[in-house]
């Protein structure tokens, strides 16, 4: 309840300030008032998200008595989050795809005895069951927080968000909270060029010949490789922006339902929300055209699908 009161107070304070500021410079007839109200609402929505996400978080009590299970701790966000939580004195169950690998071994070496390496491949039911059994048996009376990292990446993001939103609302009656982190492109192992391009090669090789020709054949792969090099300028090296959001979701007294890490990420999210899809599609097309080029002409024909 305190969180909602805090949010409403900030919302109406900023809304009132922007509304009366704009009103002082414009005519006060009914049409302009209506337009001004709508304009102020959208402006305040933008600033309220910046202010709200910039406020310091209140940490839950007895945080060192908490336990967290994380998948994907071999590298990237999962690895860094496990380290941050361990420094806070929280018991960490670090799920790794390769529990004997270099990433898991270094993680175990660098962290305290409160960090446990757990072998888990989330696509294998027996490993998931074994991990659940191990964690459950060692928890004792600690409360448990689950932070999943495994999901098919691109198209499933929207599905995961919809699923998380649904279960967040359904589980409110049991005081179970669900939070989503929606990062932009960050410099992690997932952005590894050799891995991504090898997947592209495999997918392109197994695609029907007609599809390969439609995309421009080998020229498409070459252009995509060049585009990947150019896109490096778009990625962010401050992965702590993401893990800080994860930390807040775990230990904050009033965690946010959704997190868009970093100021650029929040601006991108706001633009994606309010810009018409036709306009965003046009910018996306121009962006891809600049990066990859008009290589579709290399194919035999150009089709339009609706």
SENUKOL-980623 format. One record per residue (C-alpha): residue number from 1; residue in one letter; x, y, z. Coordinates in steps of 0.1 Angstrom, whole numbers. Example, Ala and Ser with C-alpha at 12.3 -4.5 7.8 and 13.67 -1.06 7.14 Angstrom:
- 1  a  123  -45  78
- 2  s  137  -11  71
//
This chain:
- 1  x  0  0  0
- 2  x  28  24  9
- 3  x  43  18  -26
- 4  x  11  28  -43
- 5  x  7  59  -22
- 6  x  43  69  -30
- 7  x  37  64  -67
- 8  x  4  84  -67
- 9  x  20  113  -48
- 10  x  48  116  -73
- 11  x  25  111  -103
- 12  x  0  139  -93
- 13  x  28  163  -82
- 14  x  46  161  -115
- 15  x  13  160  -134
- 16  x  0  191  -117
- 17  x  33  210  -122
- 18  x  35  203  -159
- 19  x  -2  209  -165
- 20  x  -2  244  -149
- 21  x  31  252  -165
- 22  x  18  246  -200
- 23  x  -16  262  -192
- 24  x  1  295  -183
- 25  x  15  298  -218
- 26  x  -16  287  -237
- 27  x  -52  298  -242
- 28  x  -76  283  -217
- 29  x  -106  275  -240
- 30  x  -121  240  -238
- 31  x  -104  225  -268
- 32  x  -70  236  -258
- 33  x  -76  225  -222
- 34  x  -85  190  -235
- 35  x  -55  188  -257
- 36  x  -33  202  -230
- 37  x  -46  176  -206
- 38  x  -38  147  -230
- 39  x  -4  162  -237
- 40  x  4  167  -200
- 41  x  -6  131  -193
- 42  x  18  117  -218
- 43  x  46  140  -208
- 44  x  41  132  -171
- 45  x  40  95  -180
- 46  x  75  98  -195
- 47  x  90  117  -165
- 48  x  72  97  -138
- 49  x  89  65  -151
- 50  x  123  82  -151
- 51  x  118  96  -115
- 52  x  102  64  -102
- 53  x  130  42  -116
- 54  x  156  66  -102
- 55  x  144  66  -66
- 56  x  165  46  -41
- 57  x  151  13  -31
- 58  x  142  2  4
- 59  x  158  -31  12
- 60  x  138  -59  28
- 61  x  149  -69  63
- 62  x  170  -100  71
- 63  x  183  -101  35
- 64  x  211  -125  45
- 65  x  185  -151  55
- 66  x  172  -152  19
- 67  x  182  -178  -7
- 68  x  182  -173  -44
- 69  x  183  -199  -73
- 70  x  197  -186  -106
- 71  x  200  -204  -139
- 72  x  226  -195  -165
- 73  x  255  -187  -142
- 74  x  282  -200  -164
- 75  x  286  -165  -180
- 76  x  269  -132  -185
- 77  x  241  -118  -163
- 78  x  236  -149  -142
- 79  x  273  -151  -133
- 80  x  275  -114  -124
- 81  x  243  -115  -104
- 82  x  254  -145  -84
- 83  x  286  -126  -74
- 84  x  266  -95  -64
- 85  x  242  -115  -43
- 86  x  270  -134  -27
- 87  x  287  -101  -16
- 88  x  254  -92  1
- 89  x  256  -124  22
- 90  x  227  -141  5
- 91  x  227  -179  0
- 92  x  231  -185  -38
- 93  x  223  -216  -58
- 94  x  241  -209  -90
- 95  x  227  -232  -118
- 96  x  252  -239  -145
- 97  x  250  -258  -177
- 98  x  286  -270  -172
- 99  x  291  -274  -134
- 100  x  327  -285  -140
- 101  x  334  -259  -166
- 102  x  357  -228  -163
- 103  x  329  -204  -155
- 104  x  314  -224  -127
- 105  x  349  -232  -112
- 106  x  359  -196  -112
- 107  x  326  -185  -97
- 108  x  330  -211  -69
- 109  x  366  -199  -63
- 110  x  358  -162  -62
- 111  x  327  -164  -39
- 112  x  320  -175  -3
- 113  x  308  -208  10
- 114  x  272  -196  8
- 115  x  273  -200  -30
- 116  x  264  -235  -43
- 117  x  271  -247  -78
- 118  x  242  -267  -92
- 119  x  243  -287  -124
- 120  x  212  -279  -145
- 121  x  202  -281  -181
- 122  x  167  -267  -181
- 123  x  158  -287  -212
- 124  x  164  -320  -193
- 125  x  137  -330  -168
- 126  x  159  -352  -147
- 127  x  184  -324  -141
- 128  x  157  -300  -132
- 129  x  142  -325  -107
- 130  x  176  -332  -92
- 131  x  183  -295  -88
- 132  x  149  -289  -71
- 133  x  156  -319  -48
- 134  x  191  -306  -39
- 135  x  180  -270  -32
- 136  x  149  -280  -13
- 137  x  168  -304  10
- 138  x  195  -278  18
- 139  x  172  -248  23
- 140  x  160  -256  59
- 141  x  140  -225  70
- 142  x  153  -200  44
- 143  x  128  -183  22
- 144  x  134  -189  -15
- 145  x  135  -166  -45
- 146  x  137  -180  -80
- 147  x  153  -160  -109
- 148  x  149  -179  -142
- 149  x  172  -170  -171
- 150  x  165  -198  -196
- 151  x  141  -192  -224
- 152  x  143  -192  -262
- 153  x  154  -157  -268
- 154  x  139  -136  -295
- 155  x  102  -144  -302
- 156  x  96  -159  -268
- 157  x  103  -126  -250
- 158  x  68  -113  -256
- 159  x  54  -147  -245
- 160  x  74  -146  -213
- 161  x  63  -111  -205
- 162  x  27  -120  -211
- 163  x  31  -151  -189
- 164  x  49  -132  -162
- 165  x  22  -104  -162
- 166  x  -6  -130  -159
- 167  x  10  -150  -130
- 168  x  20  -118  -112
- 169  x  -17  -109  -110
- 170  x  -29  -144  -102
- 171  x  -3  -150  -74
- 172  x  -10  -117  -56
- 173  x  -35  -134  -33
- 174  x  -7  -156  -20
- 175  x  18  -127  -17
- 176  x  40  -141  -44
- 177  x  57  -114  -65
- 178  x  68  -118  -101
- 179  x  92  -93  -118
- 180  x  105  -90  -153
- 181  x  138  -75  -165
- 182  x  138  -62  -201
- 183  x  173  -53  -212
- 184  x  185  -39  -245
- 185  x  217  -52  -262
- 186  x  244  -58  -236
- 187  x  279  -72  -241
- 188  x  276  -107  -227
- 189  x  284  -142  -241
- 190  x  250  -141  -258
- 191  x  264  -114  -281
- 192  x  294  -136  -290
- 193  x  300  -131  -327
- 194  x  313  -166  -335
- 195  x  284  -183  -318
- 196  x  257  -161  -335
- 197  x  273  -164  -369
- 198  x  277  -201  -366
- 199  x  240  -204  -358
- 200  x  232  -182  -388
- 201  x  253  -204  -411
- 202  x  236  -236  -398
- 203  x  201  -221  -402
- 204  x  209  -208  -436
- 205  x  224  -240  -449
- 206  x  193  -260  -438
- 207  x  169  -235  -453
- 208  x  152  -244  -486
- 209  x  171  -232  -516
- 210  x  143  -209  -527
- 211  x  144  -192  -493
- 212  x  182  -187  -495
- 213  x  178  -172  -530
- 214  x  150  -149  -518
- 215  x  173  -135  -491
- 216  x  202  -131  -516
- 217  x  222  -163  -511
- 218  x  257  -160  -497
- 219  x  256  -123  -500
- 220  x  230  -121  -472
- 221  x  254  -139  -448
- 222  x  283  -116  -458
- 223  x  261  -85  -453
- 224  x  248  -98  -420
- 225  x  283  -103  -408
- 226  x  292  -67  -417
- 227  x  261  -55  -401
- 228  x  269  -73  -369
- 229  x  303  -55  -367
- 230  x  285  -22  -372
- 231  x  259  -30  -345
- 232  x  286  -34  -319
- 233  x  283  4  -313
- 234  x  247  -2  -301
- 235  x  256  -26  -273
- 236  x  262  -15  -238
- 237  x  291  -27  -216
- 238  x  276  -17  -183
- 239  x  259  -51  -176
- 240  x  256  -40  -140
- 241  x  226  -19  -151
- 242  x  208  -52  -156
- 243  x  221  -70  -125
- 244  x  213  -40  -104
- 245  x  177  -43  -115
- 246  x  178  -80  -107
- 247  x  192  -71  -72
- 248  x  164  -46  -67
- 249  x  137  -72  -77
- 250  x  152  -95  -51
- 251  x  160  -74  -21
- 252  x  139  -42  -24
- 253  x  110  -37  -1
- 254  x  89  -24  -29
- 255  x  103  -40  -61
- 256  x  89  -28  -95
- 257  x  68  -52  -116
- 258  x  89  -44  -147
- 259  x  124  -31  -152
- 260  x  140  -15  -182
- 261  x  177  -12  -173
- 262  x  195  21  -180
- 263  x  182  55  -192
- 264  x  186  46  -228
- 265  x  166  14  -223
- 266  x  138  33  -206
- 267  x  137  59  -234
- 268  x  137  31  -260
- 269  x  108  14  -242
- 270  x  88  47  -240
- 271  x  93  54  -277
- 272  x  84  18  -286
- 273  x  52  22  -266
- 274  x  39  55  -279
- 275  x  52  57  -315
- 276  x  28  44  -342
- 277  x  38  10  -354
- 278  x  38  22  -390
- 279  x  65  48  -381
- 280  x  86  24  -360
- 281  x  84  -1  -389
- 282  x  97  25  -413
- 283  x  126  34  -390
- 284  x  134  -3  -385
- 285  x  134  -9  -423
- 286  x  157  21  -429
- 287  x  180  9  -401
- 288  x  182  -26  -415
- 289  x  186  -13  -450
- 290  x  216  9  -439
- 291  x  232  -21  -421
- 292  x  226  -49  -445
- 293  x  218  -32  -477
- 294  x  193  -40  -504
- 295  x  205  -75  -510
- 296  x  171  -90  -518
- 297  x  176  -80  -554
- 298  x  202  -107  -556
- 299  x  174  -132  -554
- 300  x  154  -145  -583
- 301  x  122  -126  -573
- 302  x  107  -103  -547
- 303  x  75  -114  -531
- 304  x  51  -95  -508
- 305  x  34  -113  -480
- 306  x  3  -101  -461
//
